[in-house]
């Protein structure tokens, strides 16, 4: 399993965290998600063979937020 830290813009409350968490868990191949509101990040554990390129950004934008970068 691989992992990435996604930098998320626009989160401001616990409902935002839940929305981002749910959106990322809906991506095929995602195995674990931890969203940190204070840091504005989401740590995602995933199976590299199953996740399509751009799917994290698409899920986040679909939930109404933006992804400004990736660490890892």
For each residue, the residues with C-beta under 8 A, 3 or more apart:
1: 31 32 45 46 47
2: 45 46 47 48
3: 32 43 44 45 46 72
4: 43 44 46 56 70 71 72
5: 41 42 43 44 70 71 72
6: 24 41 42 43 44 56 60 67 69 70 71
7: 40 41 67 68 69 70 71
8: 11 20 35 40 41 42 60 65 66 67 68
9: 40 65 66 67 68
10: 16 64 65 66
11: 8 16 17 20 35 37 40 65
12: 16 37
13: 16 17 37
14: 17 18 37
15: 18 19
16: 10 11 12 13 19 20 37 65
17: 11 13 14 20 21 35 37
18: 14 15 21 22
19: 15 16 22 23 63 64 65
20: 8 11 16 17 23 24 35 42 60 63 65
21: 17 18 24 25 33 35 42
22: 18 19 25 26 63
23: 19 20 26 27 59 60 62 63
24: 6 20 21 27 30 33 35 42 44 56 59 60
25: 21 22 30 33
26: 22 23 30 59
27: 23 24 30 46 51 55 56 59
28: 50 51 52 55
29: 46 47 48 49 50 51
30: 24 25 26 27 33 44 45 46 51
31: 1 45 46 47
32: 1 3 43 44 45 46
33: 21 24 25 30 42 43 44 45
34: 42 43
35: 8 11 17 20 21 24 41 42 43
36: 39 40 41 42 43
37: 11 12 13 14 16 17 40
38:
39: 36
40: 7 8 9 11 36 37
41: 5 6 7 8 35 36 71
42: 5 6 8 20 21 24 33 34 35 36 60
43: 3 4 5 6 32 33 34 35 36
44: 3 4 5 6 24 30 32 33 56
45: 1 2 3 30 31 32 33
46: 1 2 3 4 27 29 30 31 32 50 51
47: 1 2 29 31 50 51
48: 2 29 51
49: 29
50: 28 29 46 47
51: 27 28 29 30 46 47 48 55 56
52: 28 55
53:
54: 57 58
55: 27 28 51 52 58 59
56: 4 6 24 27 44 51 59 60 67 70
57: 54 60 61 67
58: 54 55 61 62
59: 23 24 26 27 55 56 62 63
60: 6 8 20 23 24 42 56 57 63 65 66 67
61: 57 58 64 65 66 67
62: 23 58 59
63: 19 20 22 23 59 60
64: 10 19 61
65: 8 9 10 11 16 19 20 60 61
66: 8 9 10 60 61
67: 6 7 8 9 56 57 60 61 70
68: 7 8 9
69: 6 7
70: 4 5 6 7 56 67
71: 4 5 6 7 41
72: 3 4 5
